Amino acid sequence: MRTVSMRAIFIDERGQATAEYALVIVAAAAIALALIIWATSTDLLPSFFSTVLKKVTSVAKGAPLG
């Protein structure tokens, strides 16, 4: 029977966390890309930014936020 020390186990898995972080970043980028594609295929972003711009300009002119 072969005994394996804890140090040997951890040395073999040194790059595991890096690989997991890379997969999470790739997954987040894929979700962001899908969201951008969906938002640009609808009229959601232009209307959203138009609403925000109108609100900012009305507040800058002295109108209340509510």
MODELLER restraints for C-alpha pairs under 7 A, 6 or more apart:
rsr = mdl.restraints
at = mdl.atoms
rsr.add(forms.Gaussian(group=physical.xy_distance, feature=features.Distance(at['CA:39:A'], at['CA:45:A']), mean=6.10, stdev=0.5))
rsr.add(forms.Gaussian(group=physical.xy_distance, feature=features.Distance(at['CA:59:A'], at['CA:65:A']), mean=6.40, stdev=0.5))
